[in-house]
Amino acid sequence: MPLDIVIGTQWGDEGKGRIVDLLAAQADIVARFNGGDNAGHTVTVGNHTFKLHLIPSGIIHPHTLGVMGNGMVINPSNFLSEVEMLQNAGVSVGPERLRISYAAHLITPAHRAMDLAQETARGSANLGTTGRGIGPAYTGKTSRNGLRMEEMLNPATFMKKVQLHVEEVNKILVDQYHAEPLDPRAVAREYTNCAHHMIPYISDTGLLIDQALRSGQRVLAEGAQGTLLDLDHGTYPYVTSSSAVAPAVFTGLGIGITPVDRVVGVTKAFQTRVGSGPFPTEVFGKTAERLRGTGKNPWDEFGTTTGRPRRVGWLDGVLLRYALRVNGVTELMVTKMDVLSGLSTLRLSVGYKSGEVRYQDLPMGPANLTPFEPIYEEMAGWEEDVTAVRRWQDLPAAARDYIRRIEAYCGVPIKRVSVGPERDQVVEVIS
């Protein structure tokens, strides 16, 4: 049963989309198991850059079947817009190539309104959410009054359920947050129209994946967000509302515990995050501007979903080791090595200190990082442009040393490094 898993090891935005695109060349099915359109995976093929928020990145390969699992929350309007974008770019995404679990939950305008109202009410203590309604949709799921994809299969009752859902949320918006109510009938009509287009995509995707695995097909599970945003294992409460770690694949796709060939962890050569929350290795000033970029390029550090400038910093080896452990990562891929070109000195956090006490590993997980300061190891940088490099031995010696140090500190083999956004800008690491 050949199952591979791709997981982000930071606060998301690690470049998972380009790694999924790389590995999808050998996959039959590419399946997303968590999150919603708060995720953003960017895939560059030639002159075309695809920015995907819901549909699995592997769909760009014409031979793959995409699956959106039951662990996801889906905004129907944004899904249909994404389908249209891909079709206009020449990518086939009809029901013969893409399936959605009947048990995935829907995001509605009421969820988005609730998200905005809650974040506004938090004031300066806001969580920095994307405002896409992700949290309220998962709250509805766990409180057992959410809307599932299967509701769409009966348009008459679906319209009534959407209208009732909006009316119930309106009471909270008005009474608790003093926000403007939504028009329940207008939302119900919009979503009933969406249902008409989405019904052909809805299926029992758990059964589909199970049968594929039993027949020997290769399934690639695509994670969204990153380990440090995981609801249980991240920097709580500055986290997402779903489980973003490798074990969530089984519940998020509706399959039993299956032998896993590889758990591929993806990390940037430095660290970034969007929104509020702790960031021990964050940098500012000219170094931050250098790592972030200007925003002119699709690969600069501005959110794929929100457009917000990302916070940037040096690679945090302590948090990386933690992420590799909780995911059971078997191999690591490092992205954006090209961004470090031109920096004379690099820094890697190899521990934390609190007063006189030093830590190699977090004593109580990453939720409260306030008491800790990073312990840095400095390494020489390199001046050379590495974007044209395709062989390990052709990378600058300092770049190879940097990769080897990360590998030695984390104890997990690094298999590939990316030196640019294109499919072929990848270097195989020689053992």
SULMOSUL-V699364 format. One record per backbone hydrogen bond with DSSP energy under -1.0 kcal/mol. NH is the residue of the N-H (numbers start at 1). CO is the residue of the C=O. E is the energy in kcal/mol with one decimal. If there is no record, write none. Layout:
BEGIN
{{NH;CO;E} {NH;CO;E}}
END
This chain:
BEGIN
{{3;1;-1.3} {4;219;-2.6} {5;262;-2.3} {6;221;-2.7} {7;264;-2.7} {9;266;-2.2} {19;15;-1.3} {20;16;-3.3} {21;17;-2.5} {22;18;-1.5} {23;19;-2.6} {24;20;-2.6} {26;23;-1.7} {27;24;-1.4} {28;218;-2.7} {29;218;-1.9} {30;65;-2.3} {31;220;-2.7} {32;67;-2.6} {39;36;-1.5} {41;52;-3.3} {43;50;-2.6} {45;48;-3.1} {48;45;-2.3} {50;43;-3.4} {52;41;-3.0} {59;56;-1.8} {60;57;-1.6} {61;58;-1.5} {64;61;-1.4} {65;28;-2.1} {66;97;-3.1} {67;30;-2.1} {68;99;-2.4} {69;32;-2.8} {71;252;-2.2} {72;69;-1.7} {73;35;-1.8} {74;105;-3.2} {79;75;-2.4} {80;76;-2.5} {81;77;-1.8} {82;78;-2.1} {83;79;-2.3} {84;80;-2.2} {85;81;-2.3} {86;82;-2.3} {87;83;-2.6} {88;84;-2.5} {89;85;-1.0} {90;87;-1.6} {91;86;-2.8} {97;94;-2.6} {98;94;-1.0} {99;66;-2.3} {100;201;-2.9} {101;68;-2.8} {102;203;-1.6} {104;101;-1.3} {105;72;-1.8} {106;147;-3.0} {107;74;-2.5} {112;108;-1.8} {113;109;-2.5} {114;110;-2.2} {115;111;-2.4} {116;112;-2.3} {117;113;-2.3} {118;114;-2.7} {119;115;-2.3} {120;116;-2.4} {121;117;-2.1} {122;118;-1.2} {123;120;-1.0} {125;122;-2.0} {126;123;-1.5} {137;133;-1.8} {138;134;-2.3} {139;135;-2.5} {140;136;-2.4} {141;137;-1.7} {142;138;-2.5} {143;139;-2.0} {144;141;-1.1} {145;140;-2.3} {149;104;-2.7} {150;102;-2.2} {151;148;-1.7} {152;149;-1.9} {153;150;-1.3} {154;151;-1.4} {158;154;-2.5} {159;155;-2.0} {160;156;-1.1} {161;157;-2.3} {162;158;-2.5} {163;159;-2.2} {164;160;-2.4} {165;161;-2.4} {166;162;-2.4} {167;163;-2.2} {168;164;-2.3} {169;165;-2.1} {170;166;-2.6} {171;167;-1.3} {172;168;-1.0} {173;169;-2.7} {174;170;-2.8} {175;171;-2.5} {176;172;-2.1} {177;172;-1.3} {179;173;-2.9} {187;183;-2.2} {188;184;-2.3} {189;185;-2.4} {190;186;-2.3} {191;187;-2.5} {192;188;-2.0} {193;189;-1.9} {194;190;-1.8} {195;191;-2.2} {196;192;-1.5} {198;194;-1.7} {199;195;-2.2} {201;198;-1.9} {202;199;-1.3} {203;100;-2.5} {205;203;-1.5} {208;204;-1.9} {209;205;-2.6} {210;206;-2.3} {211;207;-2.6} {212;208;-2.0} {213;209;-2.7} {214;210;-2.3} {215;211;-1.5} {216;213;-1.4} {217;212;-2.5} {219;2;-2.3} {220;29;-3.1} {221;4;-3.2} {222;31;-3.3} {223;6;-2.0} {227;8;-2.1} {228;10;-1.9} {229;226;-2.0} {230;227;-1.7} {231;242;-1.6} {234;230;-1.9} {235;228;-2.4} {236;234;-2.1} {238;235;-1.9} {239;237;-2.1} {240;229;-2.9} {248;245;-1.7} {249;246;-2.2} {252;248;-2.9} {253;249;-1.3} {255;250;-2.0} {261;3;-2.5} {264;5;-3.6} {265;331;-2.7} {266;7;-2.4} {267;333;-2.4} {269;335;-1.7} {271;313;-2.7} {273;311;-1.8} {282;279;-1.7} {283;312;-2.7} {289;285;-2.3} {290;286;-2.3} {291;287;-2.2} {292;288;-2.6} {293;289;-2.1} {300;297;-1.7} {301;292;-3.0} {302;300;-2.3} {303;308;-3.0} {307;303;-1.5} {310;301;-2.8} {311;273;-2.9} {313;271;-2.2} {314;281;-1.8} {317;349;-1.5} {320;316;-1.9} {321;317;-2.5} {322;318;-2.0} {323;319;-2.4} {324;320;-2.4} {325;321;-1.9} {326;322;-2.3} {327;323;-1.3} {328;324;-1.0} {329;324;-1.9} {330;263;-2.3} {331;263;-1.5} {332;413;-2.6} {333;265;-2.5} {334;416;-2.2} {335;267;-2.5} {337;418;-2.0} {340;337;-1.2} {341;338;-1.0} {342;382;-3.4} {343;340;-2.0} {346;379;-3.2} {348;377;-2.1} {349;315;-2.4} {350;375;-2.7} {352;359;-2.5} {353;373;-2.2} {354;357;-2.8} {357;354;-1.8} {359;352;-3.2} {372;369;-1.5} {373;353;-2.3} {375;351;-3.2} {377;348;-2.1} {379;346;-2.7} {381;344;-2.9} {389;386;-1.7} {394;391;-1.5} {395;392;-1.5} {400;396;-2.1} {401;397;-2.5} {402;398;-2.0} {403;399;-2.0} {404;400;-2.5} {405;401;-2.2} {406;402;-2.1} {407;403;-2.4} {408;404;-2.5} {409;405;-2.4} {410;406;-2.4} {411;407;-2.2} {415;332;-2.3} {417;427;-2.1} {418;334;-2.5} {419;425;-2.2} {425;422;-1.4} {426;424;-1.9} {427;417;-3.1} {429;415;-2.8}}
END
